[in-house]
């Protein structure tokens, strides 16, 4: 993952208005994967019991979009900019 993140940073560091962050996640379960498209539309992806099982859904609902935006913002506020994360020594 670290090699991919370093390469991603190298490829995107000059893209205007693009900012990648890293959320440290020590749990064995996946963090919720989501794409918030606008104030109404949200896509969610859920991993299953194996790497081959992924389920997803979309919601077109302003109230749900607000809840997921708030959830995203909680994680963003505790995240680390990708450049800062890359500069830290790797830990296993």
Backbone as a chain_set.jsonl record, in Angstrom:
{"seq": "XXXXXXXXXXXXXXXXXXXXXXXXXXXXXXXXXXXXXXXXXXXXXXXXXXXXXXXXXXXXXXXXXXXXXXXXXXXXXXXXXXXXXXXXXXXX", "coords": {"N": [[0.829, -1.192, 0.0], [1.942, 1.196, 0.774], [3.895, 1.655, -1.218], [2.22, 2.047, -3.42], [0.89, 4.384, -2.564], [2.988, 6.25, -2.49], [3.646, 6.351, -5.213], [1.196, 7.257, -6.208], [1.097, 9.799, -5.052], [3.295, 10.938, -6.374], [2.308, 11.009, -8.985], [0.132, 12.733, -8.779], [0.733, 15.099, -7.453], [0.94, 17.617, -8.648], [-1.557, 18.269, -9.513], [-4.063, 20.607, -9.671], [-6.075, 21.622, -6.922], [-6.395, 19.056, -5.908], [-6.316, 16.873, -3.256], [-5.034, 14.423, -1.393], [-5.541, 12.374, 1.435], [-4.573, 10.36, 4.27], [-6.161, 7.957, 6.182], [-5.512, 6.456, 9.082], [-6.1, 3.131, 9.854], [-6.608, 0.722, 11.996], [-8.162, -1.461, 12.521], [-9.294, -4.805, 11.761], [-11.479, -5.012, 10.133], [-12.928, -3.562, 7.179], [-12.961, -0.048, 6.447], [-15.792, 1.968, 5.729], [-16.528, 2.214, 2.334], [-17.162, 4.856, 0.221], [-18.73, 7.07, -2.108], [-19.441, 10.313, -2.405], [-21.43, 12.054, -4.356], [-22.935, 14.412, -4.773], [-25.181, 16.736, -3.171], [-27.246, 14.973, -2.929], [-26.774, 12.37, -3.961], [-25.272, 9.293, -3.171], [-22.9, 6.707, -3.241], [-22.297, 3.482, -2.001], [-20.011, 0.947, -0.96], [-19.529, -2.318, 0.159], [-17.4, -4.62, 1.705], [-17.245, -8.168, 1.663], [-17.182, -11.396, 3.277], [-15.006, -12.547, 2.037], [-12.273, -11.717, -0.197], [-13.37, -11.617, -2.707], [-15.983, -10.852, -2.52], [-18.059, -8.239, -2.849], [-20.437, -5.85, -2.182], [-22.819, -3.384, -3.131], [-24.522, -0.197, -3.093], [-26.702, 2.495, -4.019], [-27.832, 5.732, -3.055], [-30.291, 8.155, -3.406], [-30.879, 10.705, -1.911], [-31.32, 13.563, -0.028], [-31.128, 13.813, 2.801], [-29.824, 11.446, 3.639], [-27.428, 11.806, 2.228], [-26.378, 14.011, 3.581], [-25.874, 12.877, 6.113], [-23.849, 11.002, 5.445], [-21.921, 12.722, 4.437], [-21.25, 14.144, 6.757], [-20.165, 11.993, 8.219], [-17.958, 11.354, 6.582], [-16.52, 13.779, 6.887], [-15.794, 13.624, 9.591], [-13.791, 11.658, 9.53], [-12.001, 12.848, 7.736], [-11.097, 15.056, 9.176], [-9.446, 13.851, 11.034], [-7.484, 12.785, 9.542], [-4.332, 12.442, 7.738], [-2.384, 14.499, 5.671], [-1.363, 13.212, 2.507], [1.329, 13.667, 1.668], [2.613, 14.27, 4.124], [2.227, 11.831, 5.44], [3.705, 10.104, 3.805], [6.265, 11.062, 4.278], [6.763, 10.215, 6.834], [8.454, 7.708, 8.818], [8.193, 4.337, 7.712], [6.058, 1.967, 9.26], [5.471, -1.219, 10.614]], "CA": [[0.0, 0.0, 0.0], [2.817, 2.373, 0.849], [4.477, 1.899, -2.548], [1.158, 2.633, -4.25], [0.639, 5.755, -2.096], [4.11, 7.091, -2.942], [3.477, 6.531, -6.653], [0.012, 8.103, -6.389], [1.503, 11.168, -4.75], [4.163, 11.398, -7.462], [1.491, 11.25, -10.171], [-0.943, 13.718, -8.568], [1.145, 16.243, -6.633], [0.794, 18.898, -9.346], [-2.945, 18.442, -9.945], [-4.678, 21.676, -8.881], [-7.258, 21.328, -6.094], [-6.473, 17.643, -5.525], [-5.649, 16.676, -1.974], [-5.24, 13.089, -0.842], [-5.199, 12.199, 2.845], [-4.533, 8.984, 4.74], [-6.822, 7.665, 7.446], [-4.946, 5.251, 9.692], [-7.206, 2.244, 10.211], [-5.962, -0.443, 12.582], [-9.097, -2.574, 12.675], [-9.245, -5.815, 10.704], [-12.628, -4.787, 9.255], [-12.747, -2.426, 6.268], [-13.677, 1.21, 6.612], [-16.853, 2.099, 4.732], [-16.147, 2.829, 1.063], [-18.283, 5.643, -0.274], [-18.509, 8.179, -3.031], [-20.487, 11.318, -2.251], [-21.423, 12.729, -5.648], [-23.442, 15.765, -4.565], [-26.011, 16.848, -1.967], [-28.316, 13.977, -2.98], [-26.393, 11.04, -4.434], [-24.176, 8.626, -2.476], [-22.669, 5.3, -3.559], [-21.629, 2.766, -0.915], [-19.507, -0.387, -1.278], [-19.276, -3.087, 1.376], [-16.691, -5.869, 1.48], [-17.862, -9.345, 2.271], [-16.324, -12.274, 4.068], [-13.8, -12.869, 1.276], [-11.848, -10.625, -1.073], [-14.151, -11.626, -3.934], [-17.369, -10.459, -2.261], [-18.3, -6.81, -2.63], [-21.809, -5.448, -2.473], [-22.931, -1.943, -3.129], [-25.837, 0.405, -3.257], [-26.703, 3.949, -4.159], [-28.962, 6.429, -2.438], [-30.569, 9.485, -3.957], [-31.661, 11.252, -0.801], [-30.534, 14.638, 0.585], [-30.869, 13.572, 4.224], [-28.778, 10.423, 3.712], [-26.182, 12.413, 1.749], [-25.876, 14.855, 4.669], [-25.305, 11.99, 7.136], [-22.586, 10.452, 4.958], [-20.971, 13.837, 4.359], [-20.781, 14.355, 8.131], [-19.319, 10.845, 8.545], [-16.718, 11.58, 5.857], [-15.807, 14.904, 7.504], [-15.177, 13.157, 10.836], [-12.547, 10.974, 9.177], [-11.092, 13.813, 7.088], [-10.504, 15.901, 10.216], [-8.425, 13.097, 11.768], [-6.571, 12.205, 8.565], [-3.022, 13.052, 7.548], [-2.102, 14.719, 4.25], [-0.553, 12.138, 1.93], [2.749, 14.041, 1.694], [3.062, 14.108, 5.51], [2.238, 10.396, 5.723], [4.833, 9.522, 3.07], [7.509, 11.508, 4.917], [6.955, 9.489, 8.106], [9.07, 6.382, 8.643], [7.24, 3.221, 7.58], [5.952, 1.104, 10.437], [4.729, -2.463, 10.336]], "C": [[0.873, 1.256, 0.0], [3.438, 2.693, -0.506], [3.454, 2.551, -3.47], [0.928, 4.089, -3.861], [1.743, 6.708, -2.55], [3.967, 7.369, -4.438], [2.273, 7.438, -6.948], [0.358, 9.567, -6.117], [2.358, 11.741, -5.881], [3.334, 11.783, -8.695], [0.51, 12.414, -10.002], [-0.505, 14.995, -7.874], [0.994, 17.593, -7.333], [-0.628, 19.144, -9.848], [-3.591, 19.519, -9.071], [-5.924, 21.176, -8.137], [-7.448, 19.851, -5.779], [-5.689, 17.465, -4.241], [-6.009, 15.305, -1.435], [-4.79, 13.075, 0.609], [-5.209, 10.714, 3.167], [-5.252, 8.912, 6.078], [-6.204, 6.366, 7.965], [-6.106, 4.391, 10.201], [-6.613, 0.934, 10.69], [-6.887, -1.637, 12.769], [-8.965, -3.557, 11.527], [-10.41, -5.661, 9.732], [-12.372, -3.547, 8.396], [-13.526, -1.208, 6.737], [-14.733, 1.273, 5.505], [-16.322, 2.803, 3.488], [-17.348, 3.579, 0.511], [-17.815, 6.696, -1.247], [-19.7, 9.109, -2.884], [-20.435, 12.18, -3.506], [-21.866, 14.182, -5.517], [-24.315, 15.766, -3.315], [-27.135, 15.816, -1.918], [-27.81, 12.55, -3.158], [-25.143, 10.512, -3.733], [-24.108, 7.184, -2.958], [-21.896, 4.682, -2.4], [-21.177, 1.405, -1.419], [-19.117, -1.072, 0.022], [-18.521, -4.355, 1.011], [-17.427, -6.986, 2.199], [-16.851, -10.143, 3.055], [-15.048, -12.682, 3.369], [-13.452, -11.688, 0.379], [-12.697, -10.533, -2.339], [-15.582, -11.129, -3.741], [-17.431, -8.964, -1.962], [-19.732, -6.534, -3.039], [-21.87, -3.936, -2.431], [-24.354, -1.48, -3.301], [-25.669, 1.892, -3.49], [-27.94, 4.498, -3.488], [-29.092, 7.795, -3.078], [-31.497, 10.173, -2.963], [-30.833, 12.326, -0.102], [-30.207, 14.388, 2.058], [-29.766, 12.526, 4.405], [-27.436, 11.005, 3.275], [-25.569, 13.289, 2.835], [-25.233, 13.994, 5.755], [-23.952, 11.444, 6.697], [-21.528, 11.531, 4.787], [-20.405, 14.132, 5.75], [-19.829, 13.234, 8.562], [-17.954, 10.988, 7.871], [-15.885, 12.675, 6.537], [-15.162, 14.52, 8.827], [-13.831, 12.496, 10.55], [-11.534, 11.936, 8.561], [-10.373, 14.656, 8.143], [-9.42, 15.18, 11.019], [-7.379, 12.497, 10.829], [-5.273, 13.004, 8.471], [-2.837, 13.308, 6.051], [-1.135, 13.656, 3.729], [0.937, 12.459, 1.99], [3.332, 13.856, 3.097], [3.201, 12.628, 5.859], [3.427, 9.718, 5.048], [6.152, 9.863, 3.751], [7.775, 10.819, 6.258], [7.677, 8.178, 7.838], [7.982, 5.314, 8.561], [7.232, 2.428, 8.877], [5.086, -0.102, 10.082], [4.098, -2.99, 11.588]], "O": [[0.579, 2.238, -0.681], [3.504, 3.856, -0.904], [3.772, 3.484, -4.207], [0.784, 4.943, -4.735], [1.465, 7.839, -2.948], [4.15, 8.504, -4.878], [2.335, 8.286, -7.838], [-0.043, 10.459, -6.865], [2.168, 12.885, -6.295], [3.633, 12.772, -9.365], [0.1, 13.017, -10.994], [-1.319, 15.905, -7.72], [0.926, 18.621, -6.659], [-0.874, 20.133, -10.539], [-3.66, 19.358, -7.853], [-6.716, 20.402, -8.676], [-8.549, 19.435, -5.419], [-4.528, 17.863, -4.154], [-7.156, 15.056, -1.064], [-3.784, 13.687, 0.966], [-5.781, 9.911, 2.431], [-4.988, 9.7, 6.986], [-6.36, 5.309, 7.354], [-6.99, 4.886, 10.901], [-6.162, 0.122, 9.882], [-6.431, -2.718, 13.141], [-8.562, -3.174, 10.428], [-10.326, -6.144, 8.603], [-11.695, -2.61, 8.82], [-14.595, -1.318, 7.337], [-14.552, 0.671, 4.447], [-15.729, 3.876, 3.589], [-18.426, 3.007, 0.352], [-16.67, 7.148, -1.215], [-20.831, 8.74, -3.2], [-19.493, 12.952, -3.693], [-21.242, 15.079, -6.084], [-24.19, 14.869, -2.482], [-27.901, 15.791, -0.955], [-28.36, 11.621, -2.567], [-24.104, 11.172, -3.698], [-25.134, 6.513, -3.07], [-20.956, 5.283, -1.88], [-21.872, 0.774, -2.214], [-18.457, -0.481, 0.877], [-18.937, -5.091, 0.116], [-18.124, -6.775, 3.191], [-15.8, -9.636, 3.448], [-14.099, -13.118, 4.02], [-14.253, -10.767, 0.219], [-12.74, -9.482, -2.978], [-16.321, -11.001, -4.718], [-16.916, -8.497, -0.946], [-20.177, -6.939, -4.113], [-21.061, -3.29, -1.766], [-25.259, -2.256, -3.61], [-24.624, 2.469, -3.193], [-28.96, 3.819, -3.369], [-28.101, 8.501, -3.265], [-32.714, 10.219, -3.14], [-29.738, 12.03, 0.376], [-29.112, 14.723, 2.509], [-28.873, 12.704, 5.234], [-26.411, 10.721, 3.896], [-24.348, 13.303, 2.99], [-24.167, 14.338, 6.265], [-23.008, 11.424, 7.486], [-20.343, 11.261, 4.98], [-19.201, 14.346, 5.894], [-18.807, 13.496, 9.197], [-16.919, 10.772, 8.502], [-14.681, 12.509, 6.735], [-14.094, 15.033, 9.159], [-12.849, 12.747, 11.249], [-10.339, 11.841, 8.84], [-9.18, 14.934, 8.016], [-8.565, 15.83, 11.621], [-6.486, 11.778, 11.277], [-5.14, 14.086, 9.044], [-3.107, 12.42, 5.242], [-0.204, 13.254, 4.428], [1.733, 11.586, 2.336], [4.439, 13.335, 3.237], [4.173, 12.222, 6.495], [4.079, 8.86, 5.644], [7.059, 9.032, 3.794], [8.902, 10.844, 6.754], [7.536, 7.597, 6.762], [6.973, 5.389, 9.262], [8.27, 2.241, 9.511], [4.105, 0.004, 9.345], [3.434, -4.026, 11.555]]}, "num_chains": 1, "name": "protein.A"}
